[in-house]
Amino acid sequence: MSTRTRSESVANPAAPRRSVFAIASVLTAVGIVAFLVGAAGQEPGRAWQAYFINFLLWSSVAQGAVLFSAVTRITRSRWSGPLDGLSGAFAGFFPLSFVLFLVLYLGNTHVFPWVHADLHGKEVWLNIPFVFARDGAGLLTLYIIGFMFLRQALRLRIEPGAAVAGLRRFVAGPAPCDPADADCIRTRMTRWAGVYCFTFALVLSLIGFDLVMSMDPHWVSTLFGAYHFVKAFYLGLGALIILAAIVTLRQGSLSGLHDRHFHDVGKLFFAFCLLWADFFYVQLTVIWYGNIPEETHYVILRTILPPWNSLAWTVFVMAFIIPFIVLINKRVKTRPRFMMALCAMVIVAMWLEHLLLLGPAWDHAAAAVPLSLFDGLISIGFLGLMALAVAGMLKTFPELVPAPRDGLSEGLN
């Protein structure tokens, strides 16, 4: 049996099992039913608001995870290894994210509290047609660039001369014909990686301003855009670690993922934990010492006044204090199960952080944090969509999990 044939024979175990698709489909169906029931009920706004929070969260997860591969490409990192391929799998959520954004238009009156408010001259910028036009164009541009970057990466992973047809050819294109063609693809890949990084910062800053900060249209923070895209990378790293841990626990020694990979990406995750907290602190400090009423009320409402103050401390502890204390330890970073649990906790914390930022604008007189069973069920639905997208990418492109073939080639050599 040839080396290539043997490599292809072990590539199939990398593909997700049917049970993964079945479970993800059930979760998605549960979320869809919960949303439809909520949207048709007595409080449709609650369903649309949960939808909106999950759209922001899971879109950030996908955008931030793909950014990892782009950054490692630009910096010519060699430590990332098979993590680069796994990060590309999250691009499968890009089309879903764009469609979910378009669907959001149907519930705009429930999501944007400024629709019928007096904006004191800001109507030129904050109006529904213009918001959806510019943000939709921004997301579409980012996703097209992300797919162009992924296309080059996939072409390099496909063996020269291999037959590529159907969806694989549409997304990845033909395999490189010779070494010179491969070099051209690498050059284009680096260029697309740089464009993706720049567009990521630009578009996510716009999303942060338009879809989060604008919920309180009279509050302004020039740092909020950067805060939003740093948070997205933090989320993306967490999701990437979870996927890498799942692959490692499933394939064992054939995964090609070693302690050093988890240690290095764990350090990067730790760094952006600190950076996220630093951006939060910088915004808070400037606003607090400036002591301008139209700025301080935003912070006071979310950090001092009940019921939001308890949620603020919960987010701070889950997203910063616990990860900070835990990730100082080197050994913890190399344990997939522990890192998977820690990253899942951070993602949950960031869901709550979105609620903290948006909730007071939706309900100024809330006596308790507005959480219900429907919030959890709709979130489960979005988790199912993400799982379907990632699993679909890994099944269509087993090259994104090249570890089994790497492990075999090491044994053959």
Secondary structure as a PSIPRED ss2 file (coil, helix, strand):
# PSIPRED VFORMAT (PSIPRED V4.0)

   1 M C   1.000  0.000  0.000
   2 S C   1.000  0.000  0.000
   3 T H   0.000  1.000  0.000
   4 R H   0.000  1.000  0.000
   5 T H   0.000  1.000  0.000
   6 R H   0.000  1.000  0.000
   7 S H   0.000  1.000  0.000
   8 E H   0.000  1.000  0.000
   9 S H   0.000  1.000  0.000
  10 V C   1.000  0.000  0.000
  11 A C   1.000  0.000  0.000
  12 N H   0.000  1.000  0.000
  13 P H   0.000  1.000  0.000
  14 A H   0.000  1.000  0.000
  15 A C   1.000  0.000  0.000
  16 P C   1.000  0.000  0.000
  17 R C   1.000  0.000  0.000
  18 R H   0.000  1.000  0.000
  19 S H   0.000  1.000  0.000
  20 V H   0.000  1.000  0.000
  21 F H   0.000  1.000  0.000
  22 A H   0.000  1.000  0.000
  23 I H   0.000  1.000  0.000
  24 A H   0.000  1.000  0.000
  25 S H   0.000  1.000  0.000
  26 V H   0.000  1.000  0.000
  27 L H   0.000  1.000  0.000
  28 T H   0.000  1.000  0.000
  29 A H   0.000  1.000  0.000
  30 V H   0.000  1.000  0.000
  31 G H   0.000  1.000  0.000
  32 I H   0.000  1.000  0.000
  33 V H   0.000  1.000  0.000
  34 A H   0.000  1.000  0.000
  35 F H   0.000  1.000  0.000
  36 L H   0.000  1.000  0.000
  37 V H   0.000  1.000  0.000
  38 G H   0.000  1.000  0.000
  39 A H   0.000  1.000  0.000
  40 A C   1.000  0.000  0.000
  41 G C   1.000  0.000  0.000
  42 Q C   1.000  0.000  0.000
  43 E C   1.000  0.000  0.000
  44 P H   0.000  1.000  0.000
  45 G H   0.000  1.000  0.000
  46 R H   0.000  1.000  0.000
  47 A H   0.000  1.000  0.000
  48 W H   0.000  1.000  0.000
  49 Q H   0.000  1.000  0.000
  50 A H   0.000  1.000  0.000
  51 Y H   0.000  1.000  0.000
  52 F H   0.000  1.000  0.000
  53 I H   0.000  1.000  0.000
  54 N H   0.000  1.000  0.000
  55 F H   0.000  1.000  0.000
  56 L H   0.000  1.000  0.000
  57 L H   0.000  1.000  0.000
  58 W H   0.000  1.000  0.000
  59 S H   0.000  1.000  0.000
  60 S H   0.000  1.000  0.000
  61 V H   0.000  1.000  0.000
  62 A H   0.000  1.000  0.000
  63 Q H   0.000  1.000  0.000
  64 G H   0.000  1.000  0.000
  65 A H   0.000  1.000  0.000
  66 V H   0.000  1.000  0.000
  67 L H   0.000  1.000  0.000
  68 F H   0.000  1.000  0.000
  69 S H   0.000  1.000  0.000
  70 A H   0.000  1.000  0.000
  71 V H   0.000  1.000  0.000
  72 T H   0.000  1.000  0.000
  73 R H   0.000  1.000  0.000
  74 I H   0.000  1.000  0.000
  75 T C   1.000  0.000  0.000
  76 R C   1.000  0.000  0.000
  77 S C   1.000  0.000  0.000
  78 R C   1.000  0.000  0.000
  79 W C   1.000  0.000  0.000
  80 S C   1.000  0.000  0.000
  81 G C   1.000  0.000  0.000
  82 P C   1.000  0.000  0.000
  83 L H   0.000  1.000  0.000
  84 D H   0.000  1.000  0.000
  85 G H   0.000  1.000  0.000
  86 L H   0.000  1.000  0.000
  87 S H   0.000  1.000  0.000
  88 G H   0.000  1.000  0.000
  89 A H   0.000  1.000  0.000
  90 F H   0.000  1.000  0.000
  91 A H   0.000  1.000  0.000
  92 G H   0.000  1.000  0.000
  93 F H   0.000  1.000  0.000
  94 F H   0.000  1.000  0.000
  95 P H   0.000  1.000  0.000
  96 L H   0.000  1.000  0.000
  97 S H   0.000  1.000  0.000
  98 F H   0.000  1.000  0.000
  99 V H   0.000  1.000  0.000
 100 L H   0.000  1.000  0.000
 101 F H   0.000  1.000  0.000
 102 L H   0.000  1.000  0.000
 103 V H   0.000  1.000  0.000
 104 L H   0.000  1.000  0.000
 105 Y H   0.000  1.000  0.000
 106 L H   0.000  1.000  0.000
 107 G H   0.000  1.000  0.000
 108 N H   0.000  1.000  0.000
 109 T H   0.000  1.000  0.000
 110 H H   0.000  1.000  0.000
 111 V H   0.000  1.000  0.000
 112 F C   1.000  0.000  0.000
 113 P C   1.000  0.000  0.000
 114 W C   1.000  0.000  0.000
 115 V C   1.000  0.000  0.000
 116 H C   1.000  0.000  0.000
 117 A C   1.000  0.000  0.000
 118 D C   1.000  0.000  0.000
 119 L C   1.000  0.000  0.000
 120 H C   1.000  0.000  0.000
 121 G C   1.000  0.000  0.000
 122 K H   0.000  1.000  0.000
 123 E H   0.000  1.000  0.000
 124 V H   0.000  1.000  0.000
 125 W C   1.000  0.000  0.000
 126 L C   1.000  0.000  0.000
 127 N C   1.000  0.000  0.000
 128 I H   0.000  1.000  0.000
 129 P H   0.000  1.000  0.000
 130 F H   0.000  1.000  0.000
 131 V H   0.000  1.000  0.000
 132 F H   0.000  1.000  0.000
 133 A H   0.000  1.000  0.000
 134 R H   0.000  1.000  0.000
 135 D H   0.000  1.000  0.000
 136 G H   0.000  1.000  0.000
 137 A H   0.000  1.000  0.000
 138 G H   0.000  1.000  0.000
 139 L H   0.000  1.000  0.000
 140 L H   0.000  1.000  0.000
 141 T H   0.000  1.000  0.000
 142 L H   0.000  1.000  0.000
 143 Y H   0.000  1.000  0.000
 144 I H   0.000  1.000  0.000
 145 I H   0.000  1.000  0.000
 146 G H   0.000  1.000  0.000
 147 F H   0.000  1.000  0.000
 148 M H   0.000  1.000  0.000
 149 F H   0.000  1.000  0.000
 150 L H   0.000  1.000  0.000
 151 R H   0.000  1.000  0.000
 152 Q H   0.000  1.000  0.000
 153 A H   0.000  1.000  0.000
 154 L H   0.000  1.000  0.000
 155 R H   0.000  1.000  0.000
 156 L H   0.000  1.000  0.000
 157 R H   0.000  1.000  0.000
 158 I C   1.000  0.000  0.000
 159 E C   1.000  0.000  0.000
 160 P C   1.000  0.000  0.000
 161 G C   1.000  0.000  0.000
 162 A C   1.000  0.000  0.000
 163 A C   1.000  0.000  0.000
 164 V C   1.000  0.000  0.000
 165 A C   1.000  0.000  0.000
 166 G H   0.000  1.000  0.000
 167 L H   0.000  1.000  0.000
 168 R H   0.000  1.000  0.000
 169 R H   0.000  1.000  0.000
 170 F H   0.000  1.000  0.000
 171 V H   0.000  1.000  0.000
 172 A H   0.000  1.000  0.000
 173 G C   1.000  0.000  0.000
 174 P C   1.000  0.000  0.000
 175 A C   1.000  0.000  0.000
 176 P C   1.000  0.000  0.000
 177 C C   1.000  0.000  0.000
 178 D C   1.000  0.000  0.000
 179 P H   0.000  1.000  0.000
 180 A H   0.000  1.000  0.000
 181 D H   0.000  1.000  0.000
 182 A H   0.000  1.000  0.000
 183 D H   0.000  1.000  0.000
 184 C H   0.000  1.000  0.000
 185 I H   0.000  1.000  0.000
 186 R H   0.000  1.000  0.000
 187 T H   0.000  1.000  0.000
 188 R H   0.000  1.000  0.000
 189 M H   0.000  1.000  0.000
 190 T H   0.000  1.000  0.000
 191 R H   0.000  1.000  0.000
 192 W H   0.000  1.000  0.000
 193 A H   0.000  1.000  0.000
 194 G H   0.000  1.000  0.000
 195 V H   0.000  1.000  0.000
 196 Y H   0.000  1.000  0.000
 197 C H   0.000  1.000  0.000
 198 F H   0.000  1.000  0.000
 199 T H   0.000  1.000  0.000
 200 F H   0.000  1.000  0.000
 201 A H   0.000  1.000  0.000
 202 L H   0.000  1.000  0.000
 203 V H   0.000  1.000  0.000
 204 L H   0.000  1.000  0.000
 205 S H   0.000  1.000  0.000
 206 L H   0.000  1.000  0.000
 207 I H   0.000  1.000  0.000
 208 G H   0.000  1.000  0.000
 209 F H   0.000  1.000  0.000
 210 D H   0.000  1.000  0.000
 211 L H   0.000  1.000  0.000
 212 V H   0.000  1.000  0.000
 213 M H   0.000  1.000  0.000
 214 S H   0.000  1.000  0.000
 215 M H   0.000  1.000  0.000
 216 D C   1.000  0.000  0.000
 217 P C   1.000  0.000  0.000
 218 H C   1.000  0.000  0.000
 219 W C   1.000  0.000  0.000
 220 V C   1.000  0.000  0.000
 221 S C   1.000  0.000  0.000
 222 T C   1.000  0.000  0.000
 223 L C   1.000  0.000  0.000
 224 F H   0.000  1.000  0.000
 225 G H   0.000  1.000  0.000
 226 A H   0.000  1.000  0.000
 227 Y H   0.000  1.000  0.000
 228 H H   0.000  1.000  0.000
 229 F H   0.000  1.000  0.000
 230 V H   0.000  1.000  0.000
 231 K H   0.000  1.000  0.000
 232 A H   0.000  1.000  0.000
 233 F H   0.000  1.000  0.000
 234 Y H   0.000  1.000  0.000
 235 L H   0.000  1.000  0.000
 236 G H   0.000  1.000  0.000
 237 L H   0.000  1.000  0.000
 238 G H   0.000  1.000  0.000
 239 A H   0.000  1.000  0.000
 240 L H   0.000  1.000  0.000
 241 I H   0.000  1.000  0.000
 242 I H   0.000  1.000  0.000
 243 L H   0.000  1.000  0.000
 244 A H   0.000  1.000  0.000
 245 A H   0.000  1.000  0.000
 246 I H   0.000  1.000  0.000
 247 V H   0.000  1.000  0.000
 248 T H   0.000  1.000  0.000
 249 L H   0.000  1.000  0.000
 250 R H   0.000  1.000  0.000
 251 Q H   0.000  1.000  0.000
 252 G H   0.000  1.000  0.000
 253 S H   0.000  1.000  0.000
 254 L H   0.000  1.000  0.000
 255 S H   0.000  1.000  0.000
 256 G C   1.000  0.000  0.000
 257 L C   1.000  0.000  0.000
 258 H C   1.000  0.000  0.000
 259 D H   0.000  1.000  0.000
 260 R H   0.000  1.000  0.000
 261 H H   0.000  1.000  0.000
 262 F H   0.000  1.000  0.000
 263 H H   0.000  1.000  0.000
 264 D H   0.000  1.000  0.000
 265 V H   0.000  1.000  0.000
 266 G H   0.000  1.000  0.000
 267 K H   0.000  1.000  0.000
 268 L H   0.000  1.000  0.000
 269 F H   0.000  1.000  0.000
 270 F H   0.000  1.000  0.000
 271 A H   0.000  1.000  0.000
 272 F H   0.000  1.000  0.000
 273 C H   0.000  1.000  0.000
 274 L H   0.000  1.000  0.000
 275 L H   0.000  1.000  0.000
 276 W H   0.000  1.000  0.000
 277 A H   0.000  1.000  0.000
 278 D H   0.000  1.000  0.000
 279 F H   0.000  1.000  0.000
 280 F H   0.000  1.000  0.000
 281 Y H   0.000  1.000  0.000
 282 V H   0.000  1.000  0.000
 283 Q H   0.000  1.000  0.000
 284 L H   0.000  1.000  0.000
 285 T H   0.000  1.000  0.000
 286 V H   0.000  1.000  0.000
 287 I H   0.000  1.000  0.000
 288 W H   0.000  1.000  0.000
 289 Y H   0.000  1.000  0.000
 290 G H   0.000  1.000  0.000
 291 N C   1.000  0.000  0.000
 292 I C   1.000  0.000  0.000
 293 P H   0.000  1.000  0.000
 294 E H   0.000  1.000  0.000
 295 E H   0.000  1.000  0.000
 296 T H   0.000  1.000  0.000
 297 H H   0.000  1.000  0.000
 298 Y H   0.000  1.000  0.000
 299 V H   0.000  1.000  0.000
 300 I H   0.000  1.000  0.000
 301 L H   0.000  1.000  0.000
 302 R H   0.000  1.000  0.000
 303 T H   0.000  1.000  0.000
 304 I C   1.000  0.000  0.000
 305 L C   1.000  0.000  0.000
 306 P C   1.000  0.000  0.000
 307 P C   1.000  0.000  0.000
 308 W H   0.000  1.000  0.000
 309 N H   0.000  1.000  0.000
 310 S H   0.000  1.000  0.000
 311 L H   0.000  1.000  0.000
 312 A H   0.000  1.000  0.000
 313 W H   0.000  1.000  0.000
 314 T H   0.000  1.000  0.000
 315 V H   0.000  1.000  0.000
 316 F H   0.000  1.000  0.000
 317 V H   0.000  1.000  0.000
 318 M H   0.000  1.000  0.000
 319 A H   0.000  1.000  0.000
 320 F H   0.000  1.000  0.000
 321 I H   0.000  1.000  0.000
 322 I H   0.000  1.000  0.000
 323 P H   0.000  1.000  0.000
 324 F H   0.000  1.000  0.000
 325 I H   0.000  1.000  0.000
 326 V H   0.000  1.000  0.000
 327 L H   0.000  1.000  0.000
 328 I C   1.000  0.000  0.000
 329 N C   1.000  0.000  0.000
 330 K H   0.000  1.000  0.000
 331 R H   0.000  1.000  0.000
 332 V H   0.000  1.000  0.000
 333 K H   0.000  1.000  0.000
 334 T C   1.000  0.000  0.000
 335 R C   1.000  0.000  0.000
 336 P H   0.000  1.000  0.000
 337 R H   0.000  1.000  0.000
 338 F H   0.000  1.000  0.000
 339 M H   0.000  1.000  0.000
 340 M H   0.000  1.000  0.000
 341 A H   0.000  1.000  0.000
 342 L H   0.000  1.000  0.000
 343 C H   0.000  1.000  0.000
 344 A H   0.000  1.000  0.000
 345 M H   0.000  1.000  0.000
 346 V H   0.000  1.000  0.000
 347 I H   0.000  1.000  0.000
 348 V H   0.000  1.000  0.000
 349 A H   0.000  1.000  0.000
 350 M H   0.000  1.000  0.000
 351 W H   0.000  1.000  0.000
 352 L H   0.000  1.000  0.000
 353 E H   0.000  1.000  0.000
 354 H H   0.000  1.000  0.000
 355 L H   0.000  1.000  0.000
 356 L H   0.000  1.000  0.000
 357 L H   0.000  1.000  0.000
 358 L H   0.000  1.000  0.000
 359 G H   0.000  1.000  0.000
 360 P H   0.000  1.000  0.000
 361 A H   0.000  1.000  0.000
 362 W H   0.000  1.000  0.000
 363 D C   1.000  0.000  0.000
 364 H C   1.000  0.000  0.000
 365 A C   1.000  0.000  0.000
 366 A C   1.000  0.000  0.000
 367 A C   1.000  0.000  0.000
 368 A C   1.000  0.000  0.000
 369 V C   1.000  0.000  0.000
 370 P C   1.000  0.000  0.000
 371 L C   1.000  0.000  0.000
 372 S C   1.000  0.000  0.000
 373 L H   0.000  1.000  0.000
 374 F H   0.000  1.000  0.000
 375 D H   0.000  1.000  0.000
 376 G H   0.000  1.000  0.000
 377 L H   0.000  1.000  0.000
 378 I H   0.000  1.000  0.000
 379 S H   0.000  1.000  0.000
 380 I H   0.000  1.000  0.000
 381 G H   0.000  1.000  0.000
 382 F H   0.000  1.000  0.000
 383 L H   0.000  1.000  0.000
 384 G H   0.000  1.000  0.000
 385 L H   0.000  1.000  0.000
 386 M H   0.000  1.000  0.000
 387 A H   0.000  1.000  0.000
 388 L H   0.000  1.000  0.000
 389 A H   0.000  1.000  0.000
 390 V H   0.000  1.000  0.000
 391 A H   0.000  1.000  0.000
 392 G H   0.000  1.000  0.000
 393 M H   0.000  1.000  0.000
 394 L H   0.000  1.000  0.000
 395 K H   0.000  1.000  0.000
 396 T H   0.000  1.000  0.000
 397 F C   1.000  0.000  0.000
 398 P H   0.000  1.000  0.000
 399 E H   0.000  1.000  0.000
 400 L H   0.000  1.000  0.000
 401 V C   1.000  0.000  0.000
 402 P C   1.000  0.000  0.000
 403 A H   0.000  1.000  0.000
 404 P H   0.000  1.000  0.000
 405 R H   0.000  1.000  0.000
 406 D H   0.000  1.000  0.000
 407 G H   0.000  1.000  0.000
 408 L H   0.000  1.000  0.000
 409 S H   0.000  1.000  0.000
 410 E H   0.000  1.000  0.000
 411 G H   0.000  1.000  0.000
 412 L H   0.000  1.000  0.000
 413 N C   1.000  0.000  0.000
